[in-house]
């Protein structure tokens, strides 16, 4: 007889998707936020994605408190992915888009992103933008 085991995640973990085709960008985002970005939040579990199909697969599976999408990723940019996710996912989690430069923040409105920050990544600005989306999301989950 074989015994089947089910792996479950603790409910006191926030899952954050980080999308960029650049592994250095993903690492910089994760390093900027850290595993415990705020004392009022549970620990964060990051899910890294390097391609659009994986982002869609992960987002369809659900369970994310936030998705951070690199607007400069190629061939699929984070702004286009954000817009598609907002159209396709019922109760889409908050989306934070990284634009190429501060002056491009207005483009994020087209993508219907909930937050925006720019390259080069400033850890404090990124953390502030992410916390502005994570804190309300965490309170809704309770």
FENPEPE-V165475 format. One line per field, one symbol per residue. ss: DSSP state (H for helix, E for strand, C for the rest). phi: phi as a letter, one per 20 degrees, with the letter a starting at -180 (. if undefined). A space follows every 10 residues. Layout:
ss = ???
phi = ???
This chain:
ss = CCCCCCCCCC CCEEEEEEEC CCHHHHHHHH HHHCCCCCCC CCEEEEEEEC CHHHHHHHHH HCCCCEEEEE CCCCCCCHHH HHHHHHHHCC CCCEEEEEEC CHHHHHHHHH HCCCEEEECC CCHHHHHHHH HHHHHHHHHH HC
phi = .ddeddecef feceececda fdffffffff ffemfcfbfe dfgddedecd cfgfgfffff fnneeacddf fefcedffff fgfffffddf lgfgcddeef bgfegfffff fmfebbbcef fdgfffffff ffdfffffff ff
